[in-house]
Amino acid sequence: MPIPRVHYRVVGQDDYMLEITLESDGAYRIDCGDHTSHTPRRGMLAPEQLAALDSLISALGAPREHLAPAGATGFLAELTIGEQPVTRVFKVWEGAIQDEPDLMPLIRALEVI
């Protein structure tokens, strides 16, 4: 079961970075931190995992931004679904993730791959 391509990127304080790329066939690559201390991890999702992610992707609302208020600190997540020229981009500050009920389950599912 092919799903739309997913690219999830989180940047934060102290040079923190998490980047997850999930191809439509279930192949994934996870980059965390810097490449000198954490080599990228690769793998292939099981069909059940793909089906669960496809369901969460299908439940997403319209693309949007929910950015941090002025002066706030924390992580910013950017989720891109699909490929050019047809993509949906969601940006959300970590302090607002609980206010995004359709995004939160997909982000949490990606973070535990």
Backbone hydrogen bonds in HBPLUS format (Angstrom, degrees):
<---DONOR---> <-ACCEPTOR-->    atom                        ^
c    i                          cat <-CA-CA->   ^        H-A-AA   ^      H-
h    n   atom  resd res      DA  || num        DHA   H-A  angle D-A-AA Bond
n    s   type  num  typ     dist DA aas  dist angle  dist       angle   num
A0003-ILE N   A0024-SER O   3.07 MM  21  4.63 151.7  2.15 120.0 127.9     1
A0082-GLY N   A0005-ARG O   2.71 MM  77  4.81 159.3  1.75 152.1 154.8     2
A0006-VAL N   A0022-LEU O   2.88 MM  16  4.98 167.7  1.90 149.7 154.0     3
A0022-LEU N   A0006-VAL O   2.78 MM  16  4.98 170.6  1.79 154.6 156.8     4
A0007-HIS N   A0080-THR O   2.90 MM  73  5.11 155.5  1.96 150.7 156.4     5
A0080-THR N   A0007-HIS O   2.78 MM  73  5.11 167.0  1.80 155.3 159.9     6
A0008-TYR N   A0020-ILE O   2.82 MM  12  5.08 167.8  1.83 155.9 160.1     7
A0020-ILE N   A0008-TYR O   2.76 MM  12  5.08 163.4  1.79 153.1 159.0     8
A0009-ARG N   A0078-GLU O   2.89 MM  69  5.26 161.0  1.92 151.1 157.5     9
A0078-GLU N   A0009-ARG O   2.77 MM  69  5.26 157.5  1.82 154.8 162.7    10
A0010-VAL N   A0018-LEU O   2.78 MM   8  5.10 160.9  1.81 155.5 160.2    11
A0018-LEU N   A0010-VAL O   2.99 MM   8  5.10 153.3  2.06 144.7 149.1    12
A0011-VAL N   A0076-LEU O   3.10 MM  65  5.61 160.7  2.14 150.0 153.6    13
A0076-LEU N   A0011-VAL O   2.93 MM  65  5.61 159.8  1.97 161.8 168.2    14
A0012-GLY N   A0016-TYR O   3.16 MM   4  5.10 151.1  2.25 139.5 135.5    15
A0016-TYR N   A0013-GLN O   3.09 MM   3  5.80 156.5  2.14 120.1 126.4    16
A0033-GLY N   A0017-MET O   2.82 MM  16  5.15 161.2  1.86 156.2 156.1    17
A0019-GLU N   A0031-ASP O   2.75 MM  12  5.04 158.3  1.80 156.1 158.7    18
A0031-ASP N   A0019-GLU O   2.80 MM  12  5.04 167.6  1.81 154.9 159.3    19
A0021-THR N   A0029-ARG O   2.94 MM   8  5.30 163.2  1.96 154.5 160.1    20
A0029-ARG N   A0021-THR O   2.94 MM   8  5.30 142.8  2.08 146.2 156.2    21
A0023-GLU N   A0027-ALA O   2.80 MM   4  5.29 169.0  1.81 169.2 169.4    22
A0026-GLY N   A0023-GLU O   3.01 MM   3  5.45 166.4  2.03 118.3 122.4    23
A0045-LEU N   A0026-GLY O   2.90 MM  19  4.98 162.7  1.93 128.7 133.8    24
A0028-TYR N   A0043-GLY O   2.90 MM  15  5.43 162.6  1.93 142.4 145.0    25
A0043-GLY N   A0028-TYR O   3.15 MM  15  5.43 148.7  2.25 140.5 140.8    26
A0030-ILE N   A0041-ARG O   2.74 MM  11  5.09 158.1  1.79 153.1 159.9    27
A0041-ARG N   A0030-ILE O   2.89 MM  11  5.09 162.4  1.92 146.8 150.7    28
A0037-SER N   A0034-ASP O   3.27 MM   3  5.82 142.4  2.42 110.4 118.9    29
A0038-HIS N   A0034-ASP O   2.97 MM   4  5.95 152.6  2.05 158.4 167.3    30
A0049-GLN N   A0046-ALA O   2.99 MM   3  5.25 119.9  2.36 105.2 120.0    31
A0050-LEU N   A0046-ALA O   3.04 MM   4  6.42 158.2  2.09 156.6 163.3    32
A0051-ALA N   A0047-PRO O   2.94 MM   4  6.17 158.2  1.99 147.6 153.3    33
A0052-ALA N   A0048-GLU O   3.00 MM   4  6.24 156.9  2.05 145.1 151.1    34
A0053-LEU N   A0049-GLN O   2.94 MM   4  6.19 163.4  1.97 152.1 156.4    35
A0054-ASP N   A0050-LEU O   2.80 MM   4  5.96 157.2  1.86 150.6 157.7    36
A0055-SER N   A0051-ALA O   3.04 MM   4  6.25 152.9  2.11 144.5 150.9    37
A0056-LEU N   A0052-ALA O   3.12 MM   4  6.45 154.1  2.19 145.3 152.0    38
A0057-ILE N   A0053-LEU O   2.84 MM   4  6.08 155.8  1.90 153.8 160.8    39
A0058-SER N   A0054-ASP O   2.91 MM   4  6.07 156.2  1.97 146.7 153.1    40
A0059-ALA N   A0055-SER O   3.20 MM   4  6.40 132.5  2.44 136.1 147.4    41
A0059-ALA N   A0056-LEU O   3.26 MM   3  5.16 133.5  2.49  91.8 104.0    42
A0060-LEU N   A0057-ILE O   3.15 MM   3  5.45 163.4  2.18 110.0 115.2    43
A0091-LYS N   A0064-ARG O   2.98 MM  27  6.49 156.5  2.03 149.4 156.7    44
A0066-HIS N   A0091-LYS O   2.72 MM  25  6.06 149.8  1.81 146.9 157.5    45
A0093-TRP N   A0066-HIS O   2.89 MM  27  6.22 153.0  1.96 165.5 156.5    46
A0072-ALA N   A0069-PRO O   3.05 MM   3  5.61 164.8  2.07 140.5 142.0    47
A0094-GLU N   A0075-PHE O   2.99 MM  19  5.42 162.5  2.02 152.6 151.6    48
A0077-ALA N   A0092-VAL O   2.86 MM  15  5.33 177.0  1.87 155.9 155.4    49
A0092-VAL N   A0077-ALA O   2.88 MM  15  5.33 159.7  1.92 150.7 157.4    50
A0079-LEU N   A0090-PHE O   2.77 MM  11  5.08 165.1  1.79 155.1 160.4    51
A0090-PHE N   A0079-LEU O   2.82 MM  11  5.08 158.2  1.86 149.7 157.1    52
A0081-ILE N   A0088-ARG O   2.82 MM   7  5.13 164.3  1.85 152.4 157.6    53
A0088-ARG N   A0081-ILE O   2.88 MM   7  5.13 152.0  1.96 145.7 154.5    54
A0086-VAL N   A0083-GLU O   2.79 MM   3  5.62 122.1  2.12 143.4 141.7    55
A0096-ALA N   A0093-TRP O   2.87 MM   3  5.48 161.5  1.91 121.9 128.3    56
A0097-ILE N   A0094-GLU O   3.41 MM   3  5.31 166.4  2.43 101.7 105.6    57
A0099-ASP N   A0096-ALA O   2.87 MM   3  5.30 148.7  1.97 112.2 122.5    58
A0100-GLU N   A0097-ILE O   3.07 MM   3  5.28 158.9  2.11 113.7 115.5    59
A0103-LEU N   A0100-GLU O   3.10 MM   3  5.39 125.6  2.41 106.9 120.8    60
A0104-MET N   A0100-GLU O   2.95 MM   4  5.96 168.8  1.97 173.1 175.8    61
A0107-ILE N   A0103-LEU O   2.93 MM   4  6.12 168.6  1.95 166.9 170.8    62
A0108-ARG N   A0104-MET O   2.96 MM   4  6.09 167.9  1.97 157.5 160.8    63
A0109-ALA N   A0105-PRO O   2.97 MM   4  6.09 151.9  2.05 140.3 148.1    64
A0110-LEU N   A0106-LEU O   2.96 MM   4  6.20 153.5  2.03 149.6 156.3    65
A0111-GLU N   A0107-ILE O   2.99 MM   4  6.20 153.9  2.06 148.9 156.2    66
A0113-ILE N   A0110-LEU O   3.25 MM   3  5.52 169.8  2.26 113.6 115.2    67
